[in-house]
């Protein structure tokens, strides 16, 4: 079912306050980071599957909905995947995030995963959820058309028209064709981390965030799914307390998660591999091009050579909106450098690899 339409503006787009609502949103960021890791190193987790796993997958025919009015495919062997975290409160997500199931959902986290030609490197560009953008007119995932909107929060695209409008907005903003789409919720994140046996991280300082209910002393820890959720929800426990700072924290965690996927030897443990595959397919919604186990396995299997050293994590260059410090706007020239680099299948220039408004959470968490 298509999410309920909600026009998010500079002054009216923030949801009602409340601890449950904040925890609910933070879980989405965790889910999306897990999806990025599954995409980047999914070959190990989805290489051994059974036909029955097809029934777990949900897919959206993005190509049919958007039609031909889209950027052209590059044809150079590289691919772009839009990874979204859905904050639906249905099912187990309500228990994790709080709130009620009112039929709506947002994408509070979005990442553009660019798989470079050769498939031994990938660049992941995080798009802050509070970025003000011009959303193009679009046809929603569930049908119906939605008019263009100026200066709305990026995550309003998903709320307004689901996956199709989110893809349309990203393509209009970047000029890049999204070859595939993946969506995951935060209950899926928790289950995947548990199936992987937890993720080992090292904190260089104590973390104590009452909002995410996470307390970690400085040192090395193996986090289960619940504590991993707490870590990537953490905002006030580290850095300057900004959402951009939390993105940096999540980037450190996803690198540790990718390392864990590569270290546990799934290919030598068929039962473990099946369990991970079963959890992953239940957690994912894909575009129709990845909507079967065979196609998802073929895509992910080509990514098995991407390790932590080949994973480049950056944030779309933004600055705080002068009219509202709770919002950010793209740094147009620097952002263009990022999109041009991906279009040409080149590394993102160092001058454009981070937002001017970035919080200072880097260095707090690392993979051992």
Secondary structure, DSSP 8 states (H G I E B T S, - for coil): ---------TTT-S----HHHHHHHHHHHHHHHHHHHHHHTHHHHHSS--GGGGGG-EEE-HHHHHTT-S-----SS-EEEEEEEE---STHHHHHH-S---S---EEEEEEEEE-TTSS-EEEEEE-TTEEEEE--EE-TTS-EE--EEEEETTHHHHHHHHHHHHHHHHHHH-----EEEEE-HHHHHHHHHHTT-EEEEESS-EEETTTTEEE-SEEEEE-HHHHHHHHH-STTSTTS-HHHHHHHHHHHHHHHHHHHHHS-GGG-HHHHHHHHHHHHHHEEEEGGG-SHHHHHHHHHTTTT--GGGEEEEE--EEEETTEEEEEEE-HHHHHHHHHHHHTT----GGGSS-TT--S-TTSEE--
